[in-house]
């Protein structure tokens, strides 16, 4: 890059050739070359450089490089960082937000530098000092950049023309002797650091294996070990390293770093530990053999070696109007974002600008400091990297030294040293830790596409910035974590309520999926395992876009399910993404005619395949569904292309999977027991109602209680022989399964005894004995039993025994209703029963209605249907078929009260048809 410089000035460092070059102009130095304006300038312009930038995003980085190169060429390294930050903001306003060309003009004076940024968007919006009115949004072109000018610049201003806006700022050089890198003020003698009469600097050299190869005289004086005894010993035998508990970072790891500075101890010849302050520099000899040179002084004399903390000029004196400037706000900008993601994103952008990097990233540590999670990045494919996790102590590379600053000159020489930057084209990187009270809370890094861009000086500046924002980041992180935990508790409480509200297996599966999508994942699948010998079965698939569900279901059905491992926690499953990618690639090649087969239009099939590949192309995790020490299924959660799960989301999903597994297993057990119960109950019902020539028969049966098909009421109609049929309707004391057990005994005993040719009273007497033999399980029973025999003249003869049961009612054709039997003792109470049977003849058109007490005792408040109410309903059934009579009685019973019936009900209607009858 060519810039306008005064004769003899040092040219700036050359930038990479692949960066977009700005349009530049070369102007002569001197005041006569400046454009006319009315701004007074007290300093003489000694050099100038100008450049023009296109309205594209990459121009911002090029503008930063232009200003950095120019100021470094002028020897203004002390104000480069502030100038680059301000220029980056102002050029961003112009080329990104306003979308116009940007003109940057750098002017060198005797006491500093003046930089002007012009654009073609003359919007008038200037933040006024001490103004009560709020400033514009920091994201607008007139907002954050001008606020930073007010915070960092010695002087600044804005000029407007009808077509342009000019923003300028002045940065003054600090008062510092020429050629001095750092200097401190003159101090009285009593304020100087205390040292012994003669300061001893121990110089050690350690080879690549950590063995001492050189030991000078000052080392002998400090530690008491002669050189002959120290040389050849590992330094780890002499060093007392106060490493952080629970980590492996120690002197051996520090010796592998290119630079290191800090405190530890050396064991002297007398066994005592001498606290030292050390500076390590890793070098290599002419043969390429690496070694480390260590300079050590007593810890209280650390001022001899300690690198002074770099303090920006803006922090050395109070701001204008006597107001102090907050270092955090200077770095982040004011106002600072009030959310964690916004704060982290602003941090990486500022760090990138400060070191003129091509990308930057920030990772936060987990609570146990074992992993780092990517939370913000710029200049990187953030969708792919966001929430990716890497271990802190993995391997000898960058994350093995996450607790200390590190500089990598060329990542291509150390592949995998920074896993986050793999395949991004970045070659040099500097990373520093974020620490709060000595605890690792994160890592901040800046990277560049060129190699060798960063040195220990940049690491110190970045560490200084990281120290500024570490506490604010940790505070925001804890606030976000607290909000997530409160939300997680609410989510789990609601999920538990929903899962506990159903015992239906299919509904439980649907609830599991609907609670995870889209709250926890973009799509999910549920595999179930019937028993230990069964393979996992894909039972449910859900995606937040319903159009993609079929594609994902088809994809998962073609690949082997994940292994049912009972180990708790989420594990990554790569098969769906790999298979989807391969299928989409084959489809794309076929559509483009690059594979065997006829070429066809792209729209013929590439859409669904590519959509499915994108839907499942991100991170996919599997969580086991474990209930009662058995894996009953797996919950699969997925993200779209290149996305990762947050650790907090995975922990929440693990909690949900435990609750969902128990709910799913409860639903399975309930379904199994319901199926068993229904099968047993159906075995207690008659197999069917036989057809009787000359007699219409209709039965309506209702068992009380959810899931009950048989209760305490029962009925039966069966052939006896010789044209006779037995019928019965009874009521066991109570409802539910216990009453149903006596029901089964009674129904089967009736059939067996009746077919032995016994009379009705004899059948009931023997049934009474069988019930009493049940002992504690016996229950009393009301029973109406009879025998029906159709006659040739169209009538029907009945023999009836009514043992404690509601009396049967006879409806004649003229509408009169009369009882068809007399009451007798019920069964299951006394041993010796004396029962008798009564004969009844049903003429053509007559109806015999038999019911249980669930019909007559139907209640609404204090009212009861009763025998009289039933008789009144039956009188309205003249001329109806048996089916119509039973249906009308049931409707009347249901309408009598608004509540659901609480007792079992059975209705048996038998009618001898006449010559004519209604069907209604």
Secondary structure, DSSP 8 states (H G I E B T S, - for coil): ------TT--------TTS---EEE---SSGGGS--------S---EEEEEEE-SSTHHHHHHHHHHHHHHHHTT-GGGHHHHHHHHHHHHHIIIIII-S-EEEEEEE-SSEEEEEEEES--------TT-SS----TTSTTTHHHHHHHHH-SEEEEEE-SS-EEEEEEEE--S--TT-S-------GGGS----SS---EEEEEETTSBEEEE-HHHHHHH---HHHHTTSBHHHHEE----TT---SHHHHTTSSEEEEEEEEE-TTS-EEEEEEEEEEEE-TTS-EEEEEEEEEGGGGGGT-------GGGTS--GGG----HHHHHH-SS--SSHHHHHHHHHHHHHHHTT-SEEEEEEE-TTSSEEEEEEEESS-HHHHTT-EEETT-SSSGGGGTTS-EEES-GGGSTTSSGGGTTS---EEEEEEEEETTEEEEEEEEEESSTT---HHHHHHHHHHHHHHHHHHHHHHHHHHHHHHHHHHHHHHHHHHHHHT---HHHHHHHHHHHHBTTTBSEEEEEE--STTS--EEEEEEESSGGGHHHHHHHHHTS--------SS-EE--HHHHHHHHHHHHHHHHHTT-SSS----GGGTHHHHHHHHHHTSS-EEEEEEEETTEEEEEEEEE-STT----HHHHHHHHHHHHHHHHHHHHHHHHHHHHHHHHHHHHHHS-S----BTTBEEEEEEE--STT-S--SEEEEEEEEETTEEEEEEEEESS-HHHHHHHHHHHHHHHHHHHTTT--HHHHHHHHHHHHHTTGGG---EEEEEEEEEE-TTS-EEEEEEEESS---EEE-TTS-EEESS--B--BSS-S------EEEEE-TT-EEEEE-HHHHT-EETTEE-HHHHHHHHHHTTTT--HHHHHHHHHHHHHHH-SS---S-EEEEEEE---S-----
